[in-house]
């Protein structure tokens, strides 16, 4: 069944919500998050408070924003089942600024496409998901005769930094299963993601005037950093991998004559491959430390695990989601997430949480765009999924 997709009224609602949300600057800050600040930016509170107000207007119960900027609300259902919690995240990636978003809207007979003007992110990741969830709630509250299970919603901070969900208020959640609306193209249905780790490499060199470096024992940390990055296998880069292939990504670096810091992201669907990546980095650092008589420290921390091992224990979830897709006229496309979602970590907290599409494309870039048709399809999938 299609409820939002075929309705001019609710399509317009969804579009207006999306445009309203992307105007709110919510970029997170990985450096602040690494220091334990959740939310990592005060600007995430702006959208959180806006959504709190909208949930209250829709008549949800127990609406609140926690001290860590998690937005929560409940829509009671007719059944005594545990219901489901739906999640999308407030923040946007810091890869490109999302301040002063100026959307360009193009409508034809087939779809309405919202793009950036090329100077910022659009914010479809994940404000498309928020808009789909909020429009679904609007439809259900406008149609009280439609029976549905108990629904909880939670909009989360700092998904992009990978740190927010660690502060999730589990004590609020009654549902035993969840669903993130944080995918991309129509049809995507995801129950597996990368195992993820981050390697922080610190290089301590020896600074000396370069004019007297030959006999002065100069140890150039920038040279060592570049050699370390070059030593990583070319076939394990993000730009040379896809599908189930893992990668090592040199995400950021900074250096001066006295020292250098490098951040590497390690991603693999397989635990043995992840272990090999970690060993490779440690081994390379050790070789370079001996070669240049430098001090190199490597700190590796795990970020999240492949949720497939949890989701596979609950096959009814994927079966029911498949039915919800088909009822909305959407063909399910099972594929791995080449990244992570809040649902990955939530699954290991006891709430198995697969992921569906939200209609956003080319996210984390200045070319980001979103399809109104696909956002509406996502909302219809949600309605079919929660219906009794």
C-alpha positions as CSV (number, residue, x, y, z in Angstrom):
1,X,0.0,0.0,0.0
2,X,1.1,3.5,-0.8
3,X,0.0,6.3,1.6
4,X,2.5,9.1,1.2
5,X,3.8,8.5,-2.3
6,X,0.3,8.8,-3.9
7,X,-0.8,11.8,-1.7
8,X,-0.2,15.3,-2.9
9,X,-0.8,16.6,0.7
10,X,1.7,14.3,2.4
11,X,4.3,14.6,-0.3
12,X,4.2,18.3,0.2
13,X,4.4,17.8,3.9
14,X,7.5,15.6,3.6
15,X,9.2,18.1,1.2
16,X,8.5,21.0,3.5
17,X,9.9,19.1,6.5
18,X,13.0,18.1,4.6
19,X,13.7,21.7,3.5
20,X,13.1,22.9,7.0
21,X,15.5,20.4,8.5
22,X,18.4,20.9,6.1
23,X,18.4,24.6,6.8
24,X,19.5,23.8,10.4
25,X,23.2,23.5,10.6
26,X,24.0,20.4,12.6
27,X,27.6,19.4,11.6
28,X,29.3,17.3,14.2
29,X,33.0,17.7,15.3
30,X,35.1,14.6,15.6
31,X,37.8,16.2,17.7
32,X,35.3,17.3,20.3
33,X,33.7,13.9,20.2
34,X,37.0,12.2,20.7
35,X,37.3,14.3,23.9
36,X,34.0,12.8,25.1
37,X,31.7,15.7,24.3
38,X,28.2,14.5,23.3
39,X,26.8,16.2,21.4
40,X,30.0,17.3,19.9
41,X,28.5,20.6,18.7
42,X,25.9,22.8,20.3
43,X,24.2,23.4,17.0
44,X,22.7,19.9,17.1
45,X,20.5,21.1,20.0
46,X,18.8,23.4,17.5
47,X,17.3,20.6,15.4
48,X,16.7,18.5,18.5
49,X,14.5,21.2,20.1
50,X,12.7,21.8,16.8
51,X,11.8,18.1,16.5
52,X,10.8,17.9,20.2
53,X,8.2,20.7,19.4
54,X,7.0,18.9,16.3
55,X,6.6,15.6,18.1
56,X,4.5,17.3,20.8
57,X,2.4,18.9,18.2
58,X,1.7,15.5,16.6
59,X,0.5,14.3,20.1
60,X,3.2,11.7,20.9
61,X,3.7,10.8,24.5
62,X,6.8,11.0,26.7
63,X,8.4,13.5,24.3
64,X,11.8,14.7,25.6
65,X,15.3,15.7,24.7
66,X,17.9,14.0,27.0
67,X,20.9,15.7,28.5
68,X,23.0,14.1,25.6
69,X,20.7,15.5,22.9
70,X,18.7,12.3,22.1
71,X,15.1,13.2,21.0
72,X,12.6,10.6,22.1
73,X,8.8,10.1,21.7
74,X,6.2,7.3,21.7
75,X,3.1,6.7,19.7
76,X,1.0,4.0,21.4
77,X,-0.4,1.2,19.4
78,X,-3.4,-1.1,19.7
79,X,-1.5,-4.3,20.4
80,X,0.4,-5.4,23.5
81,X,3.5,-6.2,21.4
82,X,6.8,-4.7,22.3
83,X,6.6,-2.5,19.2
84,X,9.6,-1.0,17.3
85,X,11.9,1.9,17.6
86,X,12.7,4.0,14.5
87,X,15.9,6.0,14.4
88,X,17.6,8.6,12.3
89,X,20.5,11.0,13.2
90,X,20.6,14.7,13.7
91,X,24.2,15.5,12.7
92,X,25.8,15.8,9.3
93,X,29.3,14.9,8.2
94,X,32.1,17.4,8.7
95,X,33.7,16.4,5.4
96,X,32.0,19.4,3.8
97,X,30.3,22.3,5.5
98,X,26.5,22.2,5.9
99,X,26.1,25.8,7.1
100,X,23.9,28.0,4.9
101,X,22.5,25.2,2.8
102,X,20.9,26.6,-0.3
103,X,18.8,23.8,-1.9
104,X,18.1,23.8,-5.6
105,X,14.7,22.2,-6.4
106,X,13.8,20.7,-9.7
107,X,10.4,19.1,-10.4
108,X,9.2,17.3,-13.5
109,X,6.5,14.8,-14.3
110,X,8.5,12.0,-12.6
111,X,10.0,13.3,-9.4
112,X,11.2,16.3,-7.4
113,X,15.0,16.4,-6.9
114,X,16.6,18.5,-4.3
115,X,20.3,19.3,-4.8
116,X,22.9,21.5,-3.2
117,X,24.1,24.6,-5.0
118,X,27.6,23.1,-4.9
119,X,28.9,25.0,-1.9
120,X,27.7,22.8,0.9
121,X,26.4,19.4,1.8
122,X,22.6,19.0,1.4
123,X,22.1,17.2,4.7
124,X,20.1,14.3,3.3
125,X,22.2,12.0,5.4
126,X,20.2,11.8,7.5
127,X,17.5,14.5,7.4
128,X,15.8,12.5,4.6
129,X,15.4,9.8,7.2
130,X,14.1,12.2,9.8
131,X,11.6,13.7,7.3
132,X,10.3,10.2,6.3
133,X,9.8,9.2,10.0
134,X,8.1,12.5,10.9
135,X,5.7,12.3,7.9
136,X,4.9,8.7,8.7
137,X,3.9,9.8,12.2
138,X,1.8,12.6,10.8
139,X,-0.1,10.2,8.6
140,X,-0.7,7.8,11.5
141,X,-1.9,10.5,13.9
142,X,-4.2,11.9,11.2
143,X,-5.6,8.4,10.6
144,X,-6.3,6.9,14.1
145,X,-8.4,4.2,12.5
146,X,-5.2,2.6,11.1
147,X,-4.0,-0.1,13.6
148,X,-0.3,-0.2,14.2
149,X,2.1,-1.5,16.8
150,X,3.6,0.7,19.5
151,X,6.1,3.0,17.9
152,X,9.1,4.7,19.5
153,X,11.2,7.3,17.7
154,X,14.7,8.5,18.5
155,X,16.8,11.1,16.7
156,X,20.4,10.7,17.7
157,X,23.4,13.0,17.9
158,X,26.9,12.3,16.6
159,X,26.3,9.3,14.3
160,X,28.8,10.7,11.9
161,X,31.6,10.7,14.6
162,X,30.6,7.2,15.7
163,X,30.3,8.3,19.3
164,X,26.8,9.4,20.0
165,X,25.1,6.0,20.2
166,X,27.4,5.1,23.1
167,X,25.3,7.4,25.3
168,X,21.9,6.1,24.1
169,X,19.3,6.2,26.9
170,X,18.4,2.5,26.9
171,X,16.2,3.0,29.9
172,X,13.7,4.9,27.8
173,X,13.4,2.2,25.1
174,X,10.7,-0.5,25.5
175,X,11.0,-1.9,22.0
176,X,12.9,-5.1,21.5
177,X,13.7,-4.4,17.8
178,X,14.7,-1.3,15.9
179,X,15.1,0.2,12.4
180,X,17.4,2.9,11.2
181,X,16.3,5.0,8.2
182,X,19.8,5.9,7.1
183,X,20.4,4.2,3.7
184,X,20.5,5.7,0.2
185,X,18.7,4.6,-3.0
186,X,15.2,3.2,-3.1
187,X,15.2,-0.5,-2.4
188,X,18.3,-0.8,-0.3
189,X,17.7,-3.1,2.6
190,X,20.7,-3.7,4.8
191,X,21.5,-6.1,7.7
192,X,25.3,-6.2,7.6
193,X,27.9,-3.5,7.9
194,X,31.7,-3.2,8.3
195,X,33.7,-4.1,11.3
196,X,35.3,-0.8,12.0
197,X,38.4,0.4,13.8
198,X,40.5,3.6,14.0
199,X,44.3,3.8,14.1
200,X,45.8,6.9,15.5
201,X,49.5,7.2,14.7
202,X,51.8,9.7,16.5
203,X,55.3,10.3,15.1
204,X,57.9,12.1,17.2
205,X,60.8,13.3,15.0
206,X,63.9,15.5,15.7
207,X,63.7,19.1,14.5
208,X,66.9,20.9,13.4
209,X,67.6,23.7,11.0
210,X,67.3,22.1,7.5
211,X,70.5,23.9,6.4
212,X,72.5,21.8,8.8
213,X,70.4,18.6,8.7
214,X,72.9,16.3,7.1
215,X,75.1,15.8,10.1
216,X,72.6,17.1,12.7
217,X,70.4,14.0,12.8
218,X,67.2,15.5,11.4
219,X,64.3,13.1,11.7
220,X,61.5,14.5,9.5
221,X,58.1,13.3,10.8
222,X,56.3,14.4,7.7
223,X,58.6,12.2,5.6
224,X,57.9,9.2,7.8
225,X,54.2,9.9,7.7
226,X,54.1,10.0,3.9
227,X,56.2,6.8,3.7
228,X,53.8,5.0,6.1
229,X,50.8,6.1,3.9
230,X,52.5,5.1,0.7
231,X,53.3,1.6,2.2
232,X,49.6,0.8,2.6
233,X,48.5,-1.4,-0.3
234,X,46.9,0.4,-3.2
235,X,44.2,-2.3,-3.6
236,X,43.0,-1.6,-0.1
237,X,42.1,2.0,-0.6
238,X,38.5,3.3,-0.5
239,X,38.7,4.4,-4.1
240,X,39.8,0.9,-5.3
241,X,37.3,-1.2,-3.4
242,X,33.6,-1.9,-3.4
243,X,31.0,-4.5,-2.4
244,X,32.4,-6.8,0.3
245,X,36.0,-5.5,-0.1
246,X,37.5,-3.8,3.0
247,X,39.8,-0.8,3.0
248,X,42.3,1.3,5.0
249,X,41.6,5.0,4.6
250,X,44.1,7.7,5.4
251,X,41.5,10.2,6.7
252,X,43.5,13.0,8.1
253,X,47.0,14.1,9.0
254,X,48.9,17.0,10.5
255,X,52.6,17.6,10.9
256,X,55.3,20.1,11.9
257,X,59.1,19.7,12.2
258,X,58.8,18.2,15.6
259,X,56.0,15.7,15.1
260,X,53.1,14.3,13.1
261,X,49.7,12.7,13.6
262,X,47.9,10.4,11.2
263,X,44.4,9.0,11.5
264,X,43.6,5.8,9.6
265,X,40.1,4.2,9.3
266,X,40.1,0.4,9.0
267,X,37.0,-1.3,7.5
268,X,36.3,-4.9,6.8
269,X,33.3,-7.3,6.8
270,X,35.5,-10.1,8.1
271,X,37.2,-10.3,11.5
272,X,40.3,-12.1,10.2
273,X,40.9,-9.4,7.6
274,X,40.5,-6.7,10.2
275,X,43.1,-8.4,12.3
276,X,45.4,-8.5,9.3
277,X,44.9,-4.7,8.8
278,X,45.8,-4.0,12.4
279,X,49.0,-6.2,12.2
280,X,50.0,-4.5,8.9
281,X,49.9,-1.0,10.4
282,X,51.7,-2.1,13.6
283,X,54.4,-3.9,11.5
284,X,54.9,-1.0,9.1
285,X,55.2,1.5,12.0
286,X,57.8,-0.7,13.7
287,X,59.9,-0.9,10.5
288,X,59.8,2.9,10.0
289,X,60.6,3.5,13.6
290,X,63.8,1.4,13.3
291,X,64.7,2.8,9.9
292,X,64.5,6.5,11.0
293,X,65.3,6.2,14.7
294,X,61.9,7.9,15.4
295,X,59.4,7.4,18.1
296,X,56.2,6.1,16.6
297,X,53.1,5.2,18.7
298,X,50.1,3.4,17.3
299,X,46.8,3.4,19.2
300,X,44.0,1.2,17.6
301,X,40.5,1.3,18.9
302,X,37.5,-0.7,17.7
303,X,34.5,1.4,16.8
304,X,31.7,-1.0,15.8
305,X,31.1,-4.5,14.6
306,X,29.3,-6.2,11.7
307,X,25.6,-6.4,12.9
308,X,24.9,-9.3,10.6
309,X,25.8,-11.8,13.4
310,X,23.0,-10.3,15.5
311,X,20.4,-9.8,12.8
312,X,20.8,-13.3,11.5
313,X,19.5,-14.5,14.9
314,X,16.2,-12.7,14.2
315,X,15.2,-13.8,10.6
316,X,11.6,-12.6,11.1
317,X,12.8,-9.0,10.9
318,X,14.1,-9.3,7.4
319,X,11.1,-11.3,6.3
320,X,8.7,-8.7,7.7
321,X,10.7,-5.9,6.1
322,X,10.6,-7.6,2.8
323,X,6.9,-7.8,3.0
324,X,6.7,-4.1,3.9
325,X,8.8,-3.2,0.8
326,X,6.7,-5.3,-1.5
327,X,3.5,-3.8,-0.1
328,X,4.9,-0.3,-1.0
329,X,5.8,-1.4,-4.5
330,X,9.5,-1.4,-3.7
331,X,11.8,-4.2,-4.8
332,X,14.2,-5.1,-1.9
333,X,17.8,-4.9,-2.8
334,X,20.0,-6.6,-0.2
335,X,23.4,-5.2,0.0
336,X,26.1,-4.6,2.7
337,X,26.5,-1.1,4.2
338,X,29.9,0.2,3.3
339,X,30.0,2.1,6.5
340,X,28.1,1.9,9.8
341,X,24.8,3.0,11.4
342,X,23.7,3.6,14.9
343,X,21.8,0.3,14.4
344,X,25.1,-1.6,14.3
345,X,26.0,-0.7,17.8
346,X,22.4,-0.8,19.0
347,X,22.2,-4.4,17.7
348,X,25.0,-5.4,20.1
349,X,23.2,-3.7,22.9
350,X,20.3,-6.2,22.6
351,X,18.1,-4.3,20.1
352,X,18.6,-5.9,16.6
353,X,18.3,-2.9,14.2
354,X,18.6,-3.3,10.4
355,X,18.6,-0.3,8.0
356,X,16.4,0.9,5.2
357,X,16.8,3.5,2.4
358,X,16.0,7.2,2.8
359,X,16.3,8.6,-0.7
360,X,19.6,10.5,-0.2
361,X,22.4,10.2,-2.7
362,X,26.1,11.2,-3.0
363,X,26.2,12.0,0.7
364,X,29.3,13.5,2.4
365,X,29.9,15.6,-0.8
366,X,29.0,18.9,-2.4
367,X,27.1,16.9,-5.1
368,X,24.6,15.5,-2.6
369,X,21.0,15.2,-3.7
370,X,17.7,13.7,-2.6
371,X,14.6,12.3,-4.3
372,X,11.2,13.2,-3.0
373,X,9.8,10.0,-4.6
374,X,12.2,7.9,-2.7
375,X,11.7,9.7,0.6
376,X,8.0,9.1,0.2
377,X,8.6,5.4,-0.6
378,X,10.6,5.1,2.6
379,X,7.7,6.6,4.6
380,X,5.3,4.1,3.0
381,X,7.7,1.2,3.8
382,X,7.6,2.4,7.4
383,X,3.8,2.5,7.5
384,X,3.5,-1.0,6.1
385,X,6.1,-2.2,8.6
386,X,4.3,-0.9,11.7
387,X,0.8,-1.8,10.6
388,X,-1.0,-4.5,12.5
